[in-house]
Amino acid sequence: MNIIYIVTALAVLLSLIVSREKTKKALIIGAKKLWKITGPFVSVIIGVSIVLYLVPNEVLSEILGGEHNVFSTLIASILGSVTVMPGPIVYPLCKILVDQGVAYNVVAVFSTTLMMVGLITFPMEKAYFGTKFAVLRNLVGYFISITISIAFIFIQGWFL
């Protein structure tokens, strides 16, 4: 990760050497855009925090670990679609679910929808990328997640 910071710093220094005025202008534009998305970004973080606080891991594994695999898969895909979370948060949560007996295909659909589909982030996506793109991205992510879950069902049947 440090290499990214070093390369970025070197690129900014090189840009300063080439054209101080253009670099200054670009940094100001970047800072303004960053400030513009700060509000929606913070609201998404608050929303994710509230959801994680209100739904403890035990309740989540109880809901997702039911006997009806199709129903559990559907519930997992809906719960996972609420918000977008990064992998470092999703993977430990999935480990807890697997340890508590939730089927792999249910964990697969839950984790992929968590990382690829986000209803809470939809307004921000719509504002920056447009409605058509935001809807299409979320639908494609949802169907990919369902496809991965179906693949896990076949893998479980063949190997487990």
C-alpha positions as CSV (number, residue, x, y, z in Angstrom):
1,M,0.0,0.0,0.0
2,N,2.9,2.4,0.7
3,I,4.1,2.0,-2.8
4,I,0.9,3.6,-4.0
5,Y,1.5,6.6,-1.8
6,I,5.1,6.9,-3.0
7,V,4.2,6.7,-6.7
8,T,1.4,9.2,-6.2
9,A,3.8,11.6,-4.4
10,L,6.4,11.3,-7.1
11,A,3.8,11.9,-9.8
12,V,2.6,15.0,-8.0
13,L,6.2,16.2,-7.7
14,L,6.8,15.6,-11.4
15,S,3.6,17.4,-12.2
16,L,4.8,20.4,-10.1
17,I,8.1,20.5,-12.0
18,V,6.4,20.3,-15.4
19,S,3.6,22.9,-14.7
20,R,3.1,24.3,-11.2
21,E,-0.1,26.2,-12.3
22,K,-1.9,23.1,-13.8
23,T,-0.9,21.0,-10.8
24,K,-2.3,23.6,-8.4
25,K,-5.5,23.8,-10.5
26,A,-5.9,20.0,-10.6
27,L,-5.3,19.7,-6.8
28,I,-8.0,22.3,-6.1
29,I,-10.5,20.6,-8.4
30,G,-9.7,17.2,-6.7
31,A,-10.2,18.7,-3.2
32,K,-13.5,20.3,-4.2
33,K,-14.8,17.0,-5.6
34,L,-13.6,15.1,-2.5
35,W,-15.4,17.6,-0.3
36,K,-18.6,17.3,-2.5
37,I,-18.8,13.5,-1.9
38,T,-17.9,13.7,1.8
39,G,-21.5,14.1,3.0
40,P,-23.0,11.2,1.0
41,F,-20.0,9.0,1.9
42,V,-20.3,9.7,5.6
43,S,-24.0,9.0,5.5
44,V,-23.3,5.6,3.9
45,I,-20.8,4.8,6.6
46,I,-23.3,5.7,9.3
47,G,-26.0,3.6,7.6
48,V,-23.6,0.6,7.4
49,S,-22.7,1.0,11.1
50,I,-26.4,1.2,12.1
51,V,-27.2,-2.0,10.2
52,L,-24.2,-3.9,11.6
53,Y,-25.2,-2.7,15.1
54,L,-28.8,-3.7,14.8
55,V,-28.2,-7.1,13.3
56,P,-25.9,-9.1,15.5
57,N,-23.9,-12.0,14.0
58,E,-25.9,-14.6,16.0
59,V,-29.2,-13.4,14.6
60,L,-27.8,-13.2,11.1
61,S,-26.5,-16.8,11.3
62,E,-29.9,-18.0,12.7
63,I,-31.8,-16.3,9.8
64,L,-29.4,-17.6,7.2
65,G,-28.8,-21.1,8.6
66,G,-32.4,-22.4,8.2
67,E,-33.3,-25.8,6.9
68,H,-34.8,-24.3,3.7
69,N,-31.8,-23.6,1.6
70,V,-33.6,-21.7,-1.2
71,F,-35.4,-19.5,1.3
72,S,-32.1,-18.9,3.2
73,T,-30.4,-18.0,-0.1
74,L,-33.1,-15.6,-1.0
75,I,-33.0,-13.9,2.4
76,A,-29.2,-13.8,2.3
77,S,-29.3,-12.1,-1.2
78,I,-31.8,-9.5,0.1
79,L,-29.9,-8.8,3.3
80,G,-26.6,-8.6,1.4
81,S,-28.1,-6.1,-1.1
82,V,-28.8,-3.5,1.6
83,T,-25.4,-2.0,1.6
84,V,-21.9,-2.3,0.0
85,M,-19.1,-3.4,2.4
86,P,-15.4,-3.9,1.7
87,G,-13.9,-7.4,1.8
88,P,-11.9,-6.9,5.0
89,I,-15.3,-6.5,6.8
90,V,-17.2,-9.2,4.8
91,Y,-14.7,-12.0,5.0
92,P,-14.5,-12.3,8.8
93,L,-18.3,-12.1,9.0
94,C,-18.6,-15.0,6.5
95,K,-16.1,-17.0,8.5
96,I,-18.4,-16.6,11.6
97,L,-21.4,-17.7,9.5
98,V,-19.6,-20.8,8.1
99,D,-18.5,-21.7,11.7
100,Q,-22.1,-21.4,12.8
101,G,-23.2,-23.9,10.1
102,V,-24.6,-21.6,7.4
103,A,-24.4,-23.4,4.0
104,Y,-21.6,-22.3,1.6
105,N,-24.0,-21.2,-1.1
106,V,-25.8,-19.0,1.3
107,V,-22.6,-17.4,2.5
108,A,-21.5,-17.0,-1.1
109,V,-24.6,-15.1,-2.1
110,F,-24.5,-13.1,1.1
111,S,-20.9,-12.1,0.6
112,T,-21.1,-11.3,-3.1
113,T,-24.2,-9.2,-2.7
114,L,-22.6,-7.4,0.2
115,M,-19.6,-6.4,-2.0
116,M,-21.4,-5.9,-5.3
117,V,-25.0,-4.6,-4.6
118,G,-26.0,-1.7,-2.5
119,L,-29.4,-0.1,-2.0
120,I,-28.1,2.3,0.7
121,T,-25.4,3.6,-1.7
122,F,-27.8,3.7,-4.7
123,P,-28.7,7.5,-4.3
124,M,-25.0,8.4,-4.3
125,E,-24.3,6.2,-7.3
126,K,-27.3,7.6,-9.1
127,A,-26.1,11.2,-8.5
128,Y,-22.6,10.5,-9.8
129,F,-23.1,7.9,-12.5
130,G,-26.7,8.3,-13.5
131,T,-29.8,6.2,-12.9
132,K,-29.4,3.8,-15.8
133,F,-25.8,2.9,-14.8
134,A,-26.6,2.6,-11.1
135,V,-29.6,0.3,-11.7
136,L,-27.7,-1.8,-14.3
137,R,-24.7,-2.2,-12.0
138,N,-26.8,-3.3,-9.1
139,L,-28.9,-5.7,-11.2
140,V,-25.8,-7.3,-12.8
141,G,-24.2,-7.6,-9.4
142,Y,-27.3,-9.3,-8.0
143,F,-27.5,-11.8,-10.8
144,I,-23.8,-12.6,-10.6
145,S,-24.3,-13.3,-6.9
146,I,-27.2,-15.6,-7.6
147,T,-25.2,-17.4,-10.3
148,I,-22.3,-17.9,-7.8
149,S,-24.7,-19.3,-5.2
150,I,-26.1,-21.8,-7.8
151,A,-22.5,-22.8,-8.7
152,F,-21.8,-23.5,-5.0
153,I,-24.9,-25.7,-4.9
154,F,-23.4,-27.8,-7.7
155,I,-20.0,-27.8,-6.2
156,Q,-21.4,-28.9,-2.8
157,G,-23.2,-31.7,-4.6
158,W,-20.1,-32.9,-6.4
159,F,-17.4,-32.6,-3.8
160,L,-18.9,-32.3,-0.3
